[in-house]
């Protein structure tokens, strides 16, 4: 029974040293990029949440999301969460105008879709612009395409072609993520 005193304290010290070592290991792995504590969000969910937050009128920019290889997102996929008609929403290449792997198409009666056909996943954000009428959206698109907002965007069409008589009218414009 001699020298039994203080034995429990050294076990406690060893446990604390283990926790500290584990914390340092996690920090080092994050620094070298081996572990990411932020989850990549589903593109459909991010876009639908953004439309819901600004509809019927407003502008917002989403958090970063990943377009996976061969992923397609249609305006119909966003109906349930947004409560809007598929024809009230359309996609635009925005800052990915020169990227042939980003395909945007629309049939005015059926809505719009975006497809990514690249060989690796694509990180992106989206600027969502919702207005009461297509005229108001077209005015915003003109402003963005001219570069007066700071960055020039590419638009292949007008909101009138997609939204027509549907109100509100929302455009989902792809952007490069900020670094």
Secondary structure, 3 states (H helix, E strand, C coil): CCCCCCHHHHHHHHHHHHHHHHHHHHHHHHHCCCCCCCCCEEHHHHHHHHHHHHCCCEEEECCCEEECCCEEEEHHHHHHHHCCCHHHEEEECECCCCCCCEEEEEECCCEEEEEECCCCCEEEEEEEEEECCHHHHHHHHHHHHHCCCCCCCECCCCHHHHHCCCCCEEEEEEECCCC
